[in-house]
Amino acid sequence: MTTQKPAREPGTGTRAQNTIAVQLLRKHRNDVPVSGWRLLSRRLGPVGVGSLVVIALVVLMAILAPVIAPYDPYAGGVTARHEAWSLAHLMGTDQSGRDILSRIIWGARTSLIGPAIVAVVTAVLATLLALTAVWFGGRVDALISRVLDILFAFPNMLLAILAVAIFGPSMLTASLALAIGFVPYSARVIRSVALRERNLPYVASARLQGISGFLITVRHILPNVRTQILTGMTINFGYAMIELAALSFLGLGVQPPTPDWGLMVSNGQASLQQGYWEQSIFAGLAIVITVAAFGYVGEQLGGRRAAGRIR
Amino acid sequence: MLNVESLVLTVTDPDTGQSTEILHGNSFALGAGESLGLVGESGSGKSMTLKCILGIEPSGARVAGSITLDGTDLLSAGGEELRRIRANDLALIAQNPHGSLNPVLPVGRFLVEGMSDARSLPAAEARTRAADLLRQVGITDTERVLRSYPHQLSGGMLQRVVIAGAMSGEPKLLLADEPTTALDVTTQAEVVAILDEKRRQHGLSMIYVTHDLDLAAAICDRLAVMKDGEILEIGTPEEIRDRPKTDYTRALMSARPQLYPEGRSAPALDDEAHASTEDRA
């Protein structure tokens, strides 16, 4: 215990040592977190890592939009309307003669910021409510849980449309309203995990050490629910992107001429009937690919953990 | 120092509304530096007595009687006062050390937060003291242990960490709830020895809950035999062993597993019992 044992890889010892015990050790070693990245890639699997790369590319695209977009997303002209895809315009032009590729690249910005707001606001509110409910328990828990149940009754879209009707159409209004609609789903998951954690003996032992409820919640329970919070954020991001795109499609979210994927699907609708498919299809593809990537990463993070394979 | 008087614990079943009395008016007192062993079979109310002292009786339970620690009424204490008493005067060593520690945090955090969060010692000072405490319970590579997660340490090691944590606040009263039941036999002996030594060094009072009559006799000044929520008799280990007052105690004595038959108890017990008698003399 005191002397430093020479580090030896399992399996390099004598044959007698290379027994079941060594194999158990090897198995055990795999369970010890090695590095964040290796653990993450093990959790995600190959498709998950691919999804993560897609997400990174989309984010990079949003950040580098001014550098990589071949044209000004707002500049067009009636003479250049509905051009088919060519080397000059890789995805063609839209009904106003604007380069679709450039609008998709710029659109990544608005299309990502909205869901990001929803994911973050939802996570913060849901965590606050869930941990408050779990720590105080009893009536506080009952009150918070019932309020969440009531919130469940409202379809998210309806809440968002209501908010937009009151505060006027904008991406921020729509995102915040959607976030409130998402809270009960996340809060319920976090509450159930935190509740299980709260009833474990180590929480009682911390209480008996005289540690205050607030510190126990922040230092002990919160770290134990962070996987659920992260998973929820990833999955919510995908859902939020679809719902925000739908709101933009209905004209209640992002307002033209700002480039936004949902809005582009909507704008392309009229052209679609005239045989110009590029705008709607490419914008739709952008949404589908991004949402699928977020969804897969979220599922892997949450599903694997739920299966108990990795703690 | 600790005074428990006619302690009655009643538990009400939330579904049926039926009340059951679990402890039937027990009284005992504990002087400073004294150790009391609570022995009895499972379900006799040993752990429940500890829970009443700590104020963690199950929900729906009603406690009557009085429990005072140096004149402070523990039953009426609540909120901040109770938190302070727990932080400064009481320490619990629970049965399963794996349960006592948060699985996702290094064990160093457990020791440090006991001192810095509960008793507002500066964090840096708490860390130095944590290493110090670990050395005191016989852990030499303190840095590695402080950085380890609970699943990387053995049960015996973890229980030492828990004992170190219990000692960190220099409590008045140590409550040990079968602290060695979850450990293997050789580790048990080590952990008990460390616990006993530390307790004597710091002059702490202790209530030691166990099934093991021999073990309790070895490390406790007095024993209280419990059955069905009642304390049948309290006396020194010698009194209990040589002149049991009740049939139950006699039955309990004869129910001990005997390694050496013919009425002799194991030599190890005799030695230890002897040593503890000498300590008192």
HADDOCK unambig.tbl for C-alpha pairs under 7 A between the chains (distance, minus, plus):
assign (segid A and resid 1 and name CA) (segid B and resid 141 and name CA) 6.75 0.50 0.50
assign (segid A and resid 2 and name CA) (segid B and resid 140 and name CA) 6.11 0.50 0.50
assign (segid A and resid 2 and name CA) (segid B and resid 141 and name CA) 5.75 0.50 0.50
assign (segid A and resid 201 and name CA) (segid B and resid 99 and name CA) 5.17 0.50 0.50
assign (segid A and resid 201 and name CA) (segid B and resid 100 and name CA) 5.64 0.50 0.50
assign (segid A and resid 202 and name CA) (segid B and resid 99 and name CA) 5.32 0.50 0.50
assign (segid A and resid 202 and name CA) (segid B and resid 100 and name CA) 4.00 0.50 0.50
assign (segid A and resid 202 and name CA) (segid B and resid 101 and name CA) 4.94 0.50 0.50
assign (segid A and resid 202 and name CA) (segid B and resid 102 and name CA) 5.68 0.50 0.50
assign (segid A and resid 205 and name CA) (segid B and resid 100 and name CA) 5.56 0.50 0.50
assign (segid A and resid 208 and name CA) (segid B and resid 86 and name CA) 5.63 0.50 0.50
assign (segid A and resid 209 and name CA) (segid B and resid 86 and name CA) 5.90 0.50 0.50
assign (segid A and resid 209 and name CA) (segid B and resid 87 and name CA) 5.00 0.50 0.50
assign (segid A and resid 209 and name CA) (segid B and resid 91 and name CA) 6.84 0.50 0.50
assign (segid A and resid 209 and name CA) (segid B and resid 114 and name CA) 5.90 0.50 0.50
assign (segid A and resid 209 and name CA) (segid B and resid 118 and name CA) 6.64 0.50 0.50
assign (segid A and resid 210 and name CA) (segid B and resid 83 and name CA) 4.76 0.50 0.50
assign (segid A and resid 210 and name CA) (segid B and resid 84 and name CA) 6.23 0.50 0.50
assign (segid A and resid 210 and name CA) (segid B and resid 86 and name CA) 5.02 0.50 0.50
assign (segid A and resid 210 and name CA) (segid B and resid 87 and name CA) 4.08 0.50 0.50
assign (segid A and resid 210 and name CA) (segid B and resid 118 and name CA) 5.16 0.50 0.50
assign (segid A and resid 211 and name CA) (segid B and resid 117 and name CA) 6.05 0.50 0.50
assign (segid A and resid 211 and name CA) (segid B and resid 118 and name CA) 4.73 0.50 0.50
assign (segid A and resid 220 and name CA) (segid B and resid 102 and name CA) 6.83 0.50 0.50
assign (segid A and resid 224 and name CA) (segid B and resid 104 and name CA) 6.95 0.50 0.50
